């Protein structure tokens, strides 16, 4: 039993070596939300909290330099 516990780190070492070493970017997988004018008006009339979330998402992306 003890011998098998000692083997666990050796078996996991190759998995640890596969970790990504590149620096993560705040903009990875993040894009600006651009609904049409008609959709924006509909969302503002029917679902104001969602409209606020879209605006917050776009402000955050702009503050991170993801788009201009």
Rosetta silent file (secondary structure, phi, psi, omega in degrees, C-alpha in Angstrom):
SEQUENCE: XXXXXXXXXXXXXXXXXXXXXXXXXXXXXXXXXXXXXXXXXXXXXXXXXXXXXXXXXXXXXXXXXXXX
SCORE:     score description
SCORE:     0.000 S_00000001
   1 L     0.000  -47.917 -178.912    0.000    0.000    0.000 S_00000001
   2 H   -64.467  -38.758  179.332    2.723    2.478    0.973 S_00000001
   3 H   -62.657  -38.754 -179.868    4.719    1.636   -2.159 S_00000001
   4 H   -68.244  -33.148  176.744    1.718    2.404   -4.351 S_00000001
   5 H   -67.548  -32.426  178.618    1.288    5.783   -2.635 S_00000001
   6 H   -71.710  -22.578 -179.792    4.922    6.602   -3.395 S_00000001
   7 H   -80.549  -20.494 -176.471    4.310    5.925   -7.092 S_00000001
   8 H   -56.883  -47.462  178.849    1.483    8.471   -7.390 S_00000001
   9 H   -61.701  -34.949  179.190    3.781   11.531   -7.735 S_00000001
  10 H   -68.533  -35.165  179.323    5.815    9.727  -10.390 S_00000001
  11 H   -74.824  -28.259 -178.943    2.696    8.883  -12.349 S_00000001
  12 H   -86.412  -18.107 -177.198    1.371   12.437  -12.109 S_00000001
  13 H   -54.947  -43.821  178.438    4.631   14.159  -13.097 S_00000001
  14 H   -61.707  -31.678  178.010    3.972   13.850  -16.860 S_00000001
  15 H   -68.465  -39.486  178.579    0.606   15.547  -16.378 S_00000001
  16 H   -65.425  -31.849 -179.542    2.177   18.478  -14.544 S_00000001
  17 H   -69.761  -18.699 -176.799    4.674   18.870  -17.378 S_00000001
  18 L   -86.789    1.467 -179.236    1.811   19.409  -19.842 S_00000001
  19 L   -63.944  144.889  177.115    0.623   22.625  -18.241 S_00000001
  20 L   -67.949  135.962 -179.204    0.486   25.625  -20.517 S_00000001
  21 L  -104.416   -7.269 -179.098    3.394   27.934  -19.892 S_00000001
  22 L   -78.849  150.807 -177.841    2.180   30.899  -21.919 S_00000001
  23 L   -72.553  134.507  177.289    0.750   33.885  -20.083 S_00000001
  24 L   -74.679  144.420  179.439   -3.024   34.140  -20.123 S_00000001
  25 L  -108.076  139.690  179.531   -4.500   37.265  -21.636 S_00000001
  26 L   -61.789  -20.474 -176.934   -7.596   38.951  -20.168 S_00000001
  27 L   -92.789   -5.379 -179.263   -8.997   39.135  -23.700 S_00000001
  28 L   -59.828  126.503  178.558   -8.723   35.405  -24.490 S_00000001
  29 L    69.666   22.193 -171.839  -12.134   34.088  -25.493 S_00000001
  30 L  -127.570  122.916  177.764  -13.656   37.511  -25.024 S_00000001
  31 L  -136.132  157.742 -177.412  -15.323   39.540  -27.745 S_00000001
  32 L   -70.117  140.192  176.319  -17.453   42.648  -27.896 S_00000001
  33 L   -93.027  123.114 -175.618  -21.230   42.183  -27.976 S_00000001
  34 L  -130.669   76.079  176.415  -22.772   44.203  -30.801 S_00000001
  35 L   -69.625  155.504  177.919  -26.526   43.703  -31.103 S_00000001
  36 L   -66.950  166.578  179.995  -28.319   45.540  -33.881 S_00000001
  37 H   -59.681  -43.694  179.979  -30.157   48.756  -33.074 S_00000001
  38 H   -61.375  -43.990  179.119  -33.511   46.954  -33.266 S_00000001
  39 H   -65.573  -41.626  178.975  -32.319   44.223  -30.898 S_00000001
  40 H   -59.251  -44.480 -179.888  -30.862   46.799  -28.508 S_00000001
  41 H   -63.984  -43.693  179.197  -34.161   48.685  -28.335 S_00000001
  42 H   -62.008  -45.183  179.895  -36.107   45.458  -27.747 S_00000001
  43 H   -63.682  -42.647  179.086  -33.733   44.333  -25.007 S_00000001
  44 H   -60.939  -36.525 -179.235  -33.866   47.752  -23.326 S_00000001
  45 H   -76.326  -35.446 -170.172  -37.672   47.624  -23.301 S_00000001
  46 H  -105.778  -24.132 -174.434  -38.070   44.010  -22.195 S_00000001
  47 L  -148.439   73.037 -176.439  -34.973   43.030  -20.200 S_00000001
  48 H   -59.951  -39.794  178.422  -33.121   45.974  -18.703 S_00000001
  49 H   -59.804  -37.940  177.992  -30.876   43.846  -16.415 S_00000001
  50 H   -68.141  -40.081  177.475  -29.568   41.967  -19.454 S_00000001
  51 H   -60.060  -39.884  177.083  -28.968   45.230  -21.312 S_00000001
  52 H   -64.680  -37.278  178.301  -26.955   46.427  -18.307 S_00000001
  53 H   -65.664  -40.578  178.171  -24.931   43.186  -18.373 S_00000001
  54 H   -63.166  -44.757  179.322  -24.114   43.667  -22.067 S_00000001
  55 H   -63.001  -41.350  178.866  -23.018   47.242  -21.414 S_00000001
  56 H   -64.664  -41.672  177.648  -20.898   46.134  -18.447 S_00000001
  57 H   -58.690  -47.620 -178.254  -19.311   43.374  -20.535 S_00000001
  58 H   -67.818  -37.342  176.390  -18.395   45.841  -23.263 S_00000001
  59 H   -64.852  -42.085  179.751  -17.025   48.409  -20.777 S_00000001
  60 H   -62.342  -46.229  178.944  -14.884   45.755  -19.107 S_00000001
  61 H   -60.186  -40.812  178.395  -13.454   44.598  -22.442 S_00000001
  62 H   -66.079  -39.209 -179.738  -12.664   48.159  -23.425 S_00000001
  63 H   -68.362  -25.381  177.866  -10.970   48.815  -20.086 S_00000001
  64 L   -85.981   -5.952  179.747   -8.787   45.711  -20.618 S_00000001
  65 L    80.360   21.727 -178.567   -7.779   46.943  -24.081 S_00000001
  66 L   -74.048  -28.762  176.550   -9.501   44.057  -25.881 S_00000001
  67 L  -156.859  170.803 -177.920  -11.011   46.435  -28.431 S_00000001
  68 L  -111.381    0.000    0.000  -11.379   50.144  -28.983 S_00000001
